[in-house]
C-alpha cells in the first residue's frame, strides 16, 4: 500500500513522462504521429503478400486475420524490447533526483499502450470499410483483454528493465527473442496449424491466449472462451507480481551499476 501511495503521489510525473514519450516517438519525422497508423498498415501489407501470395495460408480474409493480432503484438513487442532499456536511458535522472524508479517502465509501457489504442482506430476502420463488421457484444470484452495484455507487458518490462542494468547485452538479445516469440505465437497462423501433440506446449506461451482472445472478438466475432480469459488473466497477474518483486530487489543497485 505504501508503494501504491507513493506512485499516486508521483502521478503527475508519470503522466508527464507518458506525454513526453508520445510526443518524442516520431519527433522530427515528416509524417510525425501518422506513423502510428502507417507502421501497422505497412507490416500488414508485408505479411499479407507473403502469406496470401507467396506462401498461401488458405485463410479467408487473411489481412483481417493478421491485422487484429498484429497490432496487439506490436504493443507487446515494443514494451518488451524498448522497455528493457528504459532505466539505462534515464540514468542521469536516476542519479540526480529521487523518484520511484518503477515509474519509468510503467510510463514506457503506458505510452506503448496508448499508441496501440490509436492503432485500433485503424482496425475498426478496416472492419467497417471492408464490410466485415464486428460483434458489439463480443467487443465489450475487448477492454478486458487489453488490460490483461497491459499487465503482462508491464510485468515483463519490469523484469527486463531491471536486469538490463546489470546485463547490457540483454537489450540486444531481446530483439532476437521477440522475433522468435512472434513466430511461436498465433499471430500469422491459427493454433489449428500446430500439430496436436505440440499444442499443449504452445499454450504455455503467455501471449497465445491473449492473441486468441483478440482474434475471437474481432475476426471470428464471438465472445472469447472463459478458459482463454482465465488463463490470460492468471498469466498476466503472475508476471506483474514477479516483475514487481524482481524490480524491487534489483533497483537497490541501480545507482552503483549506472
ABEGO torsion letter per residue (X at the ends): XAAAAAAAAAAAAAAAAAAAAAAAAABGBAAEAAAAAAAAAAAAAAAAAAAAAABBAGBBGAAAAAAAAAAAAAAAAAAAAAAAAAAAAAAAAAAABBBBAAAAAAAAAAAAAAAAAAAAAAAAAAAAAAGAEBBAAAAAAAAAAAAAAAAAAAAAAAAAAAAAAABAAAAAAAAAAAAAAAAABBAABBAAABBAAAAAAAAABAAAAAAAAAAAAAAAGBBBBAAAAAAAAAAAAAAAAAAAAAAAAAAAAAAAAX
